[in-house]
Amino acid sequence: MFNLWYKRGRDPKIREAVAVMYEPPKFSGEPLTPAEIGALVDEKMDPRDITSAIVGLADKGYIKIEEIKKDWLIFDSTDSALLESRNPG
């Protein structure tokens, strides 16, 4: 069972940050936020919509996402922290 999880069940390791590669739809000349688009698609807020809103705020410079690594004896642990940005934009 462990071998099956080790070969196929683990999350892929991502080495690069995801870059925005498209122009979001606009309403009244303003681009829609990820949360607004997610609510329009299925008329409810999912955890995926909240996550995209957090990444959208980080992309605009309102918050910073910082990765925190903790080394234990044999295992490594990774966590994230959201930090307020004093100079957005």
N, C-alpha and C positions, 0 to 999 in steps of 0.2 A: 504494500500500500504506500509506503514511504517513497519507493522508487517511482511509482506512478505520479505521485504529487510532485516529486523533485523534477521529473522530466516534463510534465505537462501542466501542472497546477500552479506553479509559481508565477507571480507577476513579472512582466518583462522589465528589465532595467532600462530606464530612459536616461540618456546621456546629455541631451540638449533640451533647452527650453522650447516650448511651443510658441511659434510666432503667428501673429494675426496675418492672414494672407488673403483677406477678402474685405469688401466694403459692406457694412451692415445696411439693411433697409432704412430708409429715412421717413420720418413723419413730420410734416411742417418744417422741412429743412434740417431737422435735427436727427442724427442717427439714433436708432432704437438701442437700448441697453440689452445685454444678454438676458437679464431677468424679464424684461418686457417681451422679448421674442419668445422665450420659453413659456410665458403665460399665454401668449397668443396661439402657440402651437397646440397645446392640449388643455387650455383654460384652467390650469392649476399650477401651483409652485411645487416642483419636485426638488429633492436634494441636488440633482444635477443643475437645476436652474440657479439655486443658491450658490453652488460652487462656481458656475460661470459668472455670476455677479461679482463674487470675490476676486476672481481672476481679472475681470473687466476693470474693477476698481484699482487693482494693482497695475494693470496696463496703463491706466490714466494717471497713475502716480499718487493716488489718494492714500493707499496703504502699501506696505512692503511685506512680502512673504519671505520669511527667513527660515532656512533649514537648520535644524539642530540635530547633531549626531551625538549619540552616547555610545561609548564602547564599554561593554561588559567583559567578563572573563573570556567567553567564547563567542558570544553573540553581539551583534551591533543593532542599535535601535535608532530609528530616524523619526523625528517629529518636526512639525512646522509651527511657527509663531507668526501671528499677524501683528505688524507694528504700524502705528499711525505715522503718516508722513507729515512733516511740518511745512514742507514746500511742495504742494501738489502741482502737477503739470510737468 
